[in-house]
């Protein structure tokens, strides 16, 4: 079982930036990718981005060009650099690890989440 701990959330003004981090520990031999989802108040959890063990990335259309996912395999850490933040990016952001199957990412382990609030 993989343990995932997010950090880096907070309050930021529109147009600002934040970087989220997610440290992974425990057994992850079956995981082939890591990613981020988010859930805004009153809305369903939605996909944000994922990155495979080989470094291939995929993003939701709503964050393309503004967010960048990356990983440091030596530190077992995945990052989400968020630029040009908008109020609609306000959500709890969840780190996850999972598998890629039929070109789709399936999370299997989840962190507890970190709050990101974009407001003036």
C-alpha positions in Angstrom: 0.0 0.0 0.0 1.3 3.4 -0.9 1.1 6.4 1.5 0.8 9.8 -0.1 1.2 13.1 1.7 0.4 16.4 0.0 1.8 19.8 0.9 2.0 23.3 -0.6 -1.6 24.4 -0.6 -2.8 27.8 0.6 -4.4 31.1 -0.3 -3.2 32.9 -3.5 -4.5 35.9 -5.5 -5.8 35.4 -9.0 -2.9 35.3 -11.4 -0.6 33.9 -8.8 1.3 30.7 -8.5 1.6 27.7 -6.1 3.5 24.5 -6.2 2.0 21.4 -4.7 4.2 18.5 -3.6 3.3 14.9 -2.9 5.7 12.5 -1.1 5.1 8.8 -1.6 6.2 6.0 0.7 5.5 2.3 1.1 5.1 -0.3 -1.6 4.4 1.1 -5.1 5.7 -1.7 -7.3 2.4 -1.9 -9.2 2.0 1.8 -9.8 2.9 3.0 -13.2 1.8 6.6 -12.9 1.0 9.4 -10.4 -1.3 12.2 -10.7 -3.5 14.9 -9.2 -7.3 15.3 -9.0 -9.3 18.1 -7.4 -12.7 18.7 -5.9 -14.4 22.0 -5.7 -17.3 22.6 -3.2 -20.5 21.1 -4.5 -18.8 19.5 -7.5 -17.5 16.0 -8.3 -13.8 15.2 -8.1 -12.1 15.8 -11.4 -8.9 14.8 -13.1 -6.1 17.4 -13.3 -3.0 15.8 -14.5 -0.9 12.6 -14.5 2.6 11.6 -15.2 3.8 8.1 -16.0 7.0 6.4 -14.6 8.6 7.2 -18.0 7.7 10.9 -17.7 4.8 11.1 -20.2 2.3 13.7 -19.0 -1.4 14.4 -19.6 -3.6 17.3 -18.5 -7.2 18.3 -18.3 -8.1 20.9 -20.9 -8.9 23.4 -18.1 -5.3 23.5 -16.9 -3.3 23.0 -20.0 -0.7 25.7 -20.5 -1.0 26.8 -16.8 -0.2 23.7 -14.7 2.9 21.5 -15.0 3.3 18.1 -13.4 6.7 16.7 -12.7 8.3 14.0 -10.6 11.6 13.3 -8.8 11.9 9.5 -8.7 14.9 9.7 -6.4 12.8 11.5 -3.8 9.6 9.6 -4.6 7.9 12.9 -5.0 5.5 14.4 -7.6 4.9 18.1 -8.0 2.2 20.2 -9.5 3.3 23.7 -10.5 0.2 25.9 -10.9 0.6 29.3 -12.6 -1.9 31.9 -13.7 -4.3 30.7 -11.1 -8.0 31.5 -11.4 -10.8 31.5 -8.8 -12.3 28.5 -10.5 -9.1 26.6 -9.6 -10.2 26.7 -5.9 -10.5 23.2 -4.7 -9.0 20.5 -2.5 -6.2 18.9 -4.5 -5.6 15.2 -4.1 -2.4 13.3 -5.0 -2.8 9.8 -6.2 -0.8 6.9 -7.7 -2.2 4.3 -10.0 -2.0 2.5 -13.3 -2.2 3.2 -17.0 -4.6 0.9 -18.8 -5.9 1.3 -22.4 -4.3 4.7 -22.5 -6.2 5.9 -19.4 -5.1 6.7 -15.9 -6.7 4.8 -13.0 -5.8 6.0 -9.5 -5.6 3.3 -6.9 -4.2 5.1 -3.8 -5.1 8.6 -2.6 -3.7 11.3 -0.3 -5.8 13.2 2.1 -5.8 16.4 0.0 -4.5 20.0 0.3 -6.7 23.1 0.0 -6.0 25.6 -2.7 -7.9 28.9 -2.5 -7.7 31.5 -5.3 -9.2 34.8 -4.1 -8.5 38.5 -3.9 
